[in-house]
Amino acid sequence: MSGIAASAVIHPLAVVEDGAVVGENVKIGPFCHVGPKVTLGDGCELLSHVSVTGLTTIGRNARIFPCAVIGGEPQSVHHEGEETTLSIGDNCTMREGVTMNAGTVGGGGKTIVGNNNLFLANSHVAHDCRLGDHIILSNNVMLAGHVTVEDRVILGGGSAVHQFTRIGRQAFIGGLSAVSYDVIPYGMLNGNPGVLGGLNVVGMTRAGVERSVIHRVRRAFKQIFEGEGSARANAAAIREEYLDCPQVIEILDFIAAESDRALSSPFRGKN
């Protein structure tokens, strides 16, 4: 794909710089600005007053609402103007005031956002973040740099995530929570400081996880966080017991993986 597709509709008050790649059936509303190194996939819609800049690629059928700034330079004191990228998958919606920054050289040079994600008003994705698919960032959510968010995570309004933190698949973060440490897959975290209160049972049920499996995951959760050893040691000790339960193994693998942050628990952050 190169140039501007014949089927694209660009408002006369929009600015699309030479070099931009604009796909089929794209709509660009008034007062939008599309930079010269931007690629917009087929079916994208920029409503009005949207800025897409930098070396940014957006997949098919994105909808971007007024005052969003997508692909801006990373907000990092280490950035010295190097050319880094932002990549966004298909079917993402970015509501009013959403900001997403390109990566930094020190962080690998890439910010990556997957498919079918919803970013509500004034949410922020910082440099070098890695986001999966089917994620919801509610209003005013802030992801610091180098954060990893796995598939089907929901972050409640006003929550903030510390740099380098990982949030496992299908975790739920309550509104106004401070996420300072890694959150296990299927975990539910609330508060400031954030406390891992249990499992996202509602999300697991909606995803079709059988009740008997949920009970096994709950049992494993207690063994990990209420056992005599550390969470990491307890997780390693129970692995053989749950080899036939992919959900528990996913949690155990998450805990065993290398990380820059400690692990959220039911006790960390409590007085």
Backbone hydrogen bonds in HBPLUS format (Angstrom, degrees):
<---DONOR---> <-ACCEPTOR-->    atom                        ^
c    i                          cat <-CA-CA->   ^        H-A-AA   ^      H-
h    n   atom  resd res      DA  || num        DHA   H-A  angle D-A-AA Bond
n    s   type  num  typ     dist DA aas  dist angle  dist       angle   num
A0022-VAL N   A0003-GLY O   2.85 MM  19  6.24 160.6  1.89 145.2 150.5     1
A0005-ALA N   A0022-VAL O   2.90 MM  17  5.98 159.1  1.94 150.8 157.4     2
A0008-ALA N   A0005-ALA O   3.12 MM   3  5.48 162.5  2.15 111.6 117.1     3
A0009-VAL N   A0026-VAL O   2.75 MM  17  6.16 165.9  1.77 167.3 170.8     4
A0028-ILE N   A0009-VAL O   2.86 MM  19  6.29 161.3  1.89 163.7 167.3     5
A0011-HIS N   A0028-ILE O   2.88 MM  17  6.08 169.0  1.89 168.5 171.7     6
A0014-ALA N   A0011-HIS O   2.94 MM   3  5.37 164.2  1.97 121.8 123.5     7
A0031-PHE N   A0013-LEU O   3.17 MM  18  5.45 148.1  2.27  97.5 105.5     8
A0015-VAL N   A0032-CYS O   2.87 MM  17  6.16 169.0  1.88 157.6 160.7     9
A0034-VAL N   A0015-VAL O   2.88 MM  19  6.30 157.3  1.93 160.5 167.2    10
A0017-GLU N   A0034-VAL O   2.99 MM  17  6.19 172.2  2.00 170.5 168.2    11
A0020-ALA N   A0017-GLU O   3.16 MM   3  5.99 166.5  2.18 142.2 144.7    12
A0021-VAL N   A0038-VAL O   2.89 MM  17  6.25 169.3  1.90 160.4 164.0    13
A0040-LEU N   A0021-VAL O   2.79 MM  19  6.13 164.3  1.81 159.9 164.0    14
A0023-GLY N   A0040-LEU O   2.91 MM  17  5.86 144.4  2.03 147.8 159.4    15
A0043-GLY N   A0024-GLU O   2.80 MM  19  6.20 154.8  1.86 163.9 172.5    16
A0027-LYS N   A0044-CYS O   2.91 MM  17  6.38 156.5  1.96 152.0 159.6    17
A0046-LEU N   A0027-LYS O   2.81 MM  19  6.17 162.9  1.84 161.9 166.4    18
A0029-GLY N   A0046-LEU O   2.73 MM  17  5.80 159.3  1.77 159.0 166.4    19
A0049-HIS N   A0030-PRO O   3.08 MM  19  6.59 153.6  2.15 146.5 154.4    20
A0033-HIS N   A0050-VAL O   2.79 MM  17  6.27 158.5  1.84 162.1 167.3    21
A0052-VAL N   A0033-HIS O   2.89 MM  19  6.28 165.9  1.91 167.1 171.7    22
A0035-GLY N   A0052-VAL O   2.86 MM  17  6.19 161.4  1.90 162.6 168.3    23
A0038-VAL N   A0035-GLY O   3.43 MM   3  5.56 159.4  2.48 115.0 113.2    24
A0039-THR N   A0056-THR O   2.87 MM  17  6.32 152.4  1.94 157.4 164.5    25
A0058-ILE N   A0039-THR O   2.86 MM  19  6.12 163.3  1.88 161.3 166.4    26
A0041-GLY N   A0058-ILE O   2.78 MM  17  5.83 140.2  1.94 144.9 157.9    27
A0044-CYS N   A0041-GLY O   3.37 MM   3  6.09 150.8  2.46 143.1 140.1    28
A0061-ASN N   A0042-ASP O   2.90 MM  19  6.30 154.5  1.97 144.9 153.2    29
A0045-GLU N   A0062-ALA O   2.79 MM  17  6.17 150.5  1.88 153.9 164.0    30
A0064-ILE N   A0045-GLU O   2.89 MM  19  6.28 161.6  1.92 165.4 170.4    31
A0047-LEU N   A0064-ILE O   2.99 MM  17  6.29 166.3  2.01 173.6 177.8    32
A0067-CYS N   A0049-HIS O   2.88 MM  18  5.28 145.6  2.00 117.5 127.0    33
A0051-SER N   A0068-ALA O   3.03 MM  17  6.34 172.2  2.04 163.2 165.7    34
A0070-ILE N   A0051-SER O   2.82 MM  19  6.20 164.9  1.84 165.8 168.6    35
A0053-THR N   A0070-ILE O   2.91 MM  17  6.33 160.0  1.95 162.7 169.4    36
A0086-LEU N   A0055-LEU O   3.24 MM  31  6.55 151.8  2.32 143.7 145.7    37
A0057-THR N   A0086-LEU O   2.98 MM  29  6.42 158.9  2.02 158.9 165.6    38
A0088-ILE N   A0057-THR O   2.83 MM  31  6.13 161.4  1.86 162.3 168.6    39
A0059-GLY N   A0088-ILE O   2.89 MM  29  5.98 136.9  2.08 129.5 143.1    40
A0091-ASN N   A0060-ARG O   2.70 MM  31  6.01 165.6  1.72 166.5 171.5    41
A0063-ARG N   A0092-CYS O   3.04 MM  29  6.60 150.6  2.13 149.7 158.3    42
A0094-MET N   A0063-ARG O   2.85 MM  31  6.24 165.2  1.87 165.2 170.0    43
A0065-PHE N   A0094-MET O   2.87 MM  29  6.17 164.4  1.89 172.6 175.3    44
A0097-GLY N   A0066-PRO O   3.20 MM  31  6.68 147.1  2.31 139.2 148.9    45
A0069-VAL N   A0098-VAL O   2.90 MM  29  6.36 152.8  1.98 158.3 167.3    46
A0100-MET N   A0069-VAL O   3.17 MM  31  6.70 151.0  2.26 153.3 157.5    47
A0071-GLY N   A0100-MET O   2.76 MM  29  5.67 149.6  1.85 144.1 154.1    48
A0102-ALA N   A0072-GLY O   2.95 MM  30  6.10 162.3  1.98 167.9 169.7    49
A0079-HIS N   A0076-SER O   3.18 MM   3  5.48 161.8  2.22 108.2 113.8    50
A0085-THR N   A0109-GLY O   2.96 MM  24  6.24 173.4  1.97 157.4 156.9    51
A0103-GLY N   A0085-THR O   3.18 MM  18  5.80 150.3  2.28 132.4 136.5    52
A0111-THR N   A0085-THR O   3.04 MM  26  6.32 147.7  2.15 136.1 145.9    53
A0087-SER N   A0111-THR O   2.92 MM  24  6.31 160.2  1.96 162.1 168.5    54
A0113-VAL N   A0087-SER O   2.78 MM  26  6.06 157.8  1.83 163.4 170.1    55
A0089-GLY N   A0113-VAL O   2.95 MM  24  6.10 131.2  2.19 126.5 141.3    56
A0089-GLY N   A0114-GLY O   3.22 MM  25  4.69 134.2  2.44 121.2 120.7    57
A0116-ASN N   A0090-ASP O   2.79 MM  26  6.20 162.1  1.82 160.4 166.7    58
A0093-THR N   A0117-ASN O   2.97 MM  24  6.45 157.6  2.02 158.9 165.9    59
A0119-PHE N   A0093-THR O   2.87 MM  26  6.06 164.2  1.89 161.2 166.6    60
A0095-ARG N   A0119-PHE O   2.86 MM  24  6.07 177.8  1.86 173.1 173.8    61
A0098-VAL N   A0095-ARG O   3.28 MM   3  6.03 154.3  2.35 144.8 141.6    62
A0122-ASN N   A0096-GLU O   2.82 MM  26  6.26 144.9  1.94 147.0 158.6    63
A0099-THR N   A0123-SER O   3.11 MM  24  6.60 159.5  2.15 157.4 163.8    64
A0125-VAL N   A0099-THR O   2.93 MM  26  6.35 157.6  1.98 152.5 159.9    65
A0101-ASN N   A0125-VAL O   3.02 MM  24  6.44 156.8  2.08 165.2 172.6    66
A0107-GLY N   A0104-THR O   3.11 MM   3  5.17 137.0  2.30  98.2 110.2    67
A0109-GLY N   A0104-THR O   2.54 MM   5  4.50 134.0  1.74 158.9 144.6    68
A0108-GLY N   A0105-VAL O   3.23 MM   3  5.30 166.1  2.25 110.4 111.6    69
A0112-ILE N   A0129-CYS O   3.00 MM  17  6.31 163.3  2.03 160.5 161.0    70
A0131-LEU N   A0112-ILE O   2.85 MM  19  6.15 164.0  1.87 154.1 159.7    71
A0114-GLY N   A0131-LEU O   3.04 MM  17  5.81 123.8  2.37 114.7 130.6    72
A0134-HIS N   A0115-ASN O   3.02 MM  19  6.55 152.8  2.09 155.1 163.8    73
A0118-LEU N   A0135-ILE O   2.91 MM  17  6.31 164.9  1.93 165.1 170.0    74
A0137-LEU N   A0118-LEU O   2.94 MM  19  6.34 163.2  1.97 163.8 169.5    75
A0120-LEU N   A0137-LEU O   2.80 MM  17  5.99 175.7  1.80 174.2 174.7    76
A0123-SER N   A0120-LEU O   3.21 MM   3  6.04 144.1  2.35 148.6 146.0    77
A0140-ASN N   A0121-ALA O   2.98 MM  19  6.43 153.7  2.05 152.4 160.9    78
A0124-HIS N   A0141-VAL O   2.86 MM  17  6.28 152.0  1.94 156.4 165.8    79
A0143-LEU N   A0124-HIS O   3.00 MM  19  5.94 157.5  2.05 143.7 151.0    80
A0126-ALA N   A0143-LEU O   3.25 MM  17  5.89 138.4  2.43 133.8 145.6    81
A0146-HIS N   A0127-HIS O   2.98 MM  19  6.46 154.2  2.05 150.9 159.3    82
A0130-ARG N   A0147-VAL O   2.89 MM  17  6.35 156.5  1.95 156.9 162.1    83
A0149-VAL N   A0130-ARG O   2.86 MM  19  6.30 162.3  1.89 160.2 165.0    84
A0132-GLY N   A0149-VAL O   2.89 MM  17  6.25 144.2  2.02 159.4 170.3    85
A0152-ARG N   A0133-ASP O   2.88 MM  19  6.30 159.0  1.93 160.7 167.7    86
A0136-ILE N   A0153-VAL O   3.04 MM  17  6.51 159.8  2.08 157.6 163.8    87
A0155-LEU N   A0136-ILE O   2.93 MM  19  6.23 162.7  1.96 164.1 169.8    88
A0138-SER N   A0155-LEU O   3.03 MM  17  5.98 160.5  2.07 158.0 164.3    89
A0141-VAL N   A0138-SER O   3.28 MM   3  5.92 147.8  2.39 144.3 138.7    90
A0158-GLY N   A0139-ASN O   2.86 MM  19  6.30 145.2  1.98 152.2 163.0    91
A0142-MET N   A0159-SER O   2.98 MM  17  6.45 158.9  2.02 156.0 162.8    92
A0161-VAL N   A0142-MET O   2.90 MM  19  6.26 156.6  1.95 168.6 175.7    93
A0144-ALA N   A0161-VAL O   3.13 MM  17  5.95 154.0  2.20 147.8 155.6    94
A0164-PHE N   A0145-GLY O   3.07 MM  19  6.55 146.5  2.19 148.0 157.6    95
A0148-THR N   A0165-THR O   2.98 MM  17  6.41 161.5  2.02 153.7 159.6    96
A0167-ILE N   A0148-THR O   2.81 MM  19  6.16 148.3  1.91 152.7 163.4    97
A0150-GLU N   A0167-ILE O   2.98 MM  17  6.19 167.5  2.00 167.5 171.2    98
A0170-GLN N   A0151-ASP O   2.90 MM  19  6.23 154.5  1.96 158.4 165.9    99
A0154-ILE N   A0171-ALA O   3.20 MM  17  6.67 157.4  2.26 155.3 161.6   100
A0173-ILE N   A0154-ILE O   2.88 MM  19  6.22 164.4  1.91 163.1 168.0   101
A0156-GLY N   A0173-ILE O   2.69 MM  17  5.68 156.5  1.75 148.3 156.8   102
A0159-SER N   A0156-GLY O   3.25 MM   3  5.98 153.6  2.33 142.6 141.5   103
A0176-LEU N   A0157-GLY O   2.79 MM  19  6.12 141.1  1.94 139.9 152.8   104
A0160-ALA N   A0177-SER O   2.94 MM  17  6.42 157.6  1.99 164.8 172.0   105
A0179-VAL N   A0160-ALA O   2.79 MM  19  6.03 176.6  1.79 173.1 172.4   106
A0162-HIS N   A0179-VAL O   2.84 MM  17  6.04 174.1  1.84 166.2 165.2   107
A0165-THR N   A0162-HIS O   3.27 MM   3  5.82 152.2  2.36 136.5 136.6   108
A0183-VAL N   A0166-ARG O   2.94 MM  17  6.41 156.7  2.00 154.8 162.1   109
A0168-GLY N   A0183-VAL O   2.83 MM  15  5.91 165.8  1.85 156.5 161.5   110
A0171-ALA N   A0168-GLY O   3.24 MM   3  5.87 142.3  2.39 143.4 137.9   111
A0186-TYR N   A0169-ARG O   2.88 MM  17  6.26 143.8  2.01 147.4 158.9   112
A0172-PHE N   A0187-GLY O   2.85 MM  15  6.34 156.6  1.90 158.4 166.4   113
A0189-LEU N   A0172-PHE O   2.96 MM  17  6.44 159.4  2.01 163.6 169.8   114
A0174-GLY N   A0189-LEU O   2.84 MM  15  6.15 174.7  1.84 170.6 172.5   115
A0177-SER N   A0174-GLY O   3.28 MM   3  5.73 143.1  2.42 137.8 134.8   116
A0178-ALA N   A0191-GLY O   2.99 MM  13  6.43 157.7  2.04 144.9 144.3   117
A0194-GLY N   A0178-ALA O   3.05 MM  16  5.19 134.1  2.27 154.4 151.9   118
A0182-ASP N   A0262-ALA O   2.92 MM  80  6.19 149.0  2.02 166.6 156.8   119
A0264-SER N   A0182-ASP O   2.72 MM  82  5.49 165.5  1.74 151.9 155.1   120
A0187-GLY N   A0184-ILE O   3.04 MM   3  5.26 151.9  2.12 133.2 132.1   121
A0200-ASN N   A0186-TYR O   2.65 MM  14  5.27 158.5  1.69 151.6 154.8   122
A0188-MET N   A0198-GLY O   2.95 MM  10  5.47 141.1  2.10 143.6 137.5   123
A0197-GLY N   A0188-MET O   2.83 MM   9  5.79 137.2  2.01 157.6 171.2   124
A0190-ASN N   A0195-VAL O   3.13 MM   5  5.56 158.7  2.17 145.9 147.1   125
A0195-VAL N   A0190-ASN O   2.84 MM   5  5.56 164.1  1.86 147.2 149.6   126
A0196-LEU N   A0265-SER O   3.04 MM  69  4.86 158.2  2.09 123.4 120.3   127
A0204-MET N   A0200-ASN O   2.97 MM   4  6.27 157.9  2.02 152.4 159.4   128
A0205-THR N   A0201-VAL O   2.86 MM   4  6.03 160.5  1.90 152.2 157.1   129
A0206-ARG N   A0202-VAL O   2.96 MM   4  6.19 162.8  1.99 151.7 156.3   130
A0207-ALA N   A0203-GLY O   3.00 MM   4  6.15 137.0  2.19 138.6 150.2   131
A0207-ALA N   A0204-MET O   3.15 MM   3  5.04 125.6  2.47  90.5 104.9   132
A0209-VAL N   A0204-MET O   3.01 MM   5  5.44 162.2  2.04 157.7 152.0   133
A0208-GLY N   A0205-THR O   2.96 MM   3  5.19 159.1  2.00 108.2 113.9   134
A0213-VAL N   A0210-GLU O   2.98 MM   3  5.29 124.8  2.29 103.8 117.9   135
A0214-ILE N   A0210-GLU O   2.98 MM   4  6.39 157.6  2.04 153.4 160.4   136
A0215-HIS N   A0211-ARG O   2.95 MM   4  6.26 155.5  2.01 151.5 157.4   137
A0216-ARG N   A0212-SER O   3.23 MM   4  6.51 147.4  2.35 135.2 143.2   138
A0216-ARG N   A0213-VAL O   3.03 MM   3  5.06 117.0  2.44  95.5 111.1   139
A0217-VAL N   A0213-VAL O   2.92 MM   4  6.27 155.9  1.98 154.5 161.4   140
A0218-ARG N   A0214-ILE O   2.89 MM   4  6.16 156.9  1.94 150.9 157.4   141
A0219-ARG N   A0215-HIS O   3.01 MM   4  6.25 154.1  2.07 142.8 149.7   142
A0220-ALA N   A0216-ARG O   2.92 MM   4  6.22 158.9  1.97 148.6 154.1   143
A0221-PHE N   A0217-VAL O   2.84 MM   4  6.07 155.3  1.91 148.6 155.9   144
A0222-LYS N   A0218-ARG O   3.07 MM   4  6.41 157.1  2.12 150.0 154.4   145
A0223-GLN N   A0219-ARG O   3.02 MM   4  6.33 156.2  2.08 147.4 154.4   146
A0224-ILE N   A0220-ALA O   2.86 MM   4  6.10 152.2  1.94 153.8 161.2   147
A0225-PHE N   A0221-PHE O   3.00 MM   4  6.18 171.2  2.01 155.4 157.2   148
A0226-GLU N   A0222-LYS O   2.77 MM   4  5.21 142.7  1.91 141.6 148.0   149
A0234-ASN N   A0230-SER O   2.81 MM   4  5.99 165.0  1.83 158.6 163.3   150
A0235-ALA N   A0231-ALA O   2.88 MM   4  5.97 156.3  1.94 145.7 152.3   151
A0236-ALA N   A0232-ARG O   3.09 MM   4  6.33 158.2  2.14 145.0 150.2   152
A0237-ALA N   A0233-ALA O   3.03 MM   4  6.21 148.4  2.13 144.1 152.9   153
A0238-ILE N   A0234-ASN O   3.26 MM   4  6.50 136.8  2.46 146.6 155.3   154
A0241-GLU N   A0238-ILE O   3.02 MM   3  5.43 131.0  2.27 110.4 123.4   155
A0242-TYR N   A0239-ARG O   2.98 MM   3  5.49 148.7  2.08 114.0 122.8   156
A0245-CYS N   A0242-TYR O   2.95 MM   3  5.23 164.4  1.97 120.6 121.2   157
A0249-ILE N   A0245-CYS O   3.11 MM   4  6.37 168.9  2.13 158.9 162.5   158
A0250-GLU N   A0246-PRO O   2.88 MM   4  6.00 149.6  1.97 144.3 152.2   159
A0251-ILE N   A0247-GLN O   3.26 MM   4  6.56 152.4  2.34 139.7 145.8   160
A0251-ILE N   A0248-VAL O   3.02 MM   3  5.10 115.2  2.45  97.7 113.1   161
A0252-LEU N   A0248-VAL O   2.89 MM   4  6.24 161.1  1.93 156.0 161.7   162
A0253-ASP N   A0249-ILE O   2.82 MM   4  6.00 159.3  1.86 152.3 157.4   163
A0254-PHE N   A0250-GLU O   3.05 MM   4  6.19 153.4  2.12 141.7 149.0   164
A0255-ILE N   A0251-ILE O   3.01 MM   4  6.31 158.4  2.06 151.3 156.4   165
A0256-ALA N   A0252-LEU O   2.98 MM   4  6.17 152.3  2.06 144.9 152.7   166
A0257-ALA N   A0253-ASP O   3.04 MM   4  6.12 132.7  2.27 143.3 153.9   167
A0270-LYS N   A0267-PHE O   3.08 MM   3  5.61 167.0  2.10 133.4 136.5   168
